């Protein structure tokens, strides 16, 4: 498959990627990652190994796009996703919409 990473064309195949990453120890995953074989690699590490370019020369999106087209599983940055807010019960939600004190606090303030 032909893809462009950092404005340079590359011919990548799934077997070629597997062969290139064989014996490479995965670094600590901090952002986006890709599963190659049974290991999970940071996309910047994979891009550096495949293209032999500095990691600053390409974006993680370019590598994710290429790896996805080749059939590898890519994972988003877990830290980038906002944590879900705790759900309010209907009374708390109505009170919050009306600008009142939430029900949890109202029960502790009653004397």
Secondary structure in CASP SS format (residue, H / E / C, confidence):
PFRMAT SS
TARGET T0000
AUTHOR 0000-0000-0000
METHOD secondary structure of the structure
MODEL  1
X C 1.00
X E 1.00
X E 1.00
X E 1.00
X E 1.00
X C 1.00
X C 1.00
X E 1.00
X E 1.00
X E 1.00
X E 1.00
X C 1.00
X C 1.00
X H 1.00
X H 1.00
X H 1.00
X H 1.00
X H 1.00
X H 1.00
X H 1.00
X H 1.00
X C 1.00
X C 1.00
X C 1.00
X C 1.00
X C 1.00
X C 1.00
X C 1.00
X C 1.00
X C 1.00
X C 1.00
X C 1.00
X E 1.00
X E 1.00
X E 1.00
X E 1.00
X C 1.00
X C 1.00
X E 1.00
X E 1.00
X E 1.00
X E 1.00
X H 1.00
X H 1.00
X H 1.00
X H 1.00
X H 1.00
X H 1.00
X H 1.00
X H 1.00
X H 1.00
X C 1.00
X C 1.00
X C 1.00
X H 1.00
X H 1.00
X H 1.00
X C 1.00
X C 1.00
X H 1.00
X H 1.00
X H 1.00
X H 1.00
X H 1.00
X H 1.00
X H 1.00
X H 1.00
X H 1.00
X H 1.00
X H 1.00
X C 1.00
X C 1.00
X E 1.00
X E 1.00
X E 1.00
X C 1.00
X C 1.00
X H 1.00
X H 1.00
X H 1.00
X C 1.00
X C 1.00
X C 1.00
X C 1.00
X C 1.00
X C 1.00
X C 1.00
X C 1.00
X C 1.00
X H 1.00
X H 1.00
X H 1.00
X H 1.00
X H 1.00
X H 1.00
X H 1.00
X H 1.00
X C 1.00
X C 1.00
X C 1.00
X C 1.00
X C 1.00
X H 1.00
X H 1.00
X H 1.00
X H 1.00
X H 1.00
X H 1.00
X H 1.00
X C 1.00
X C 1.00
END
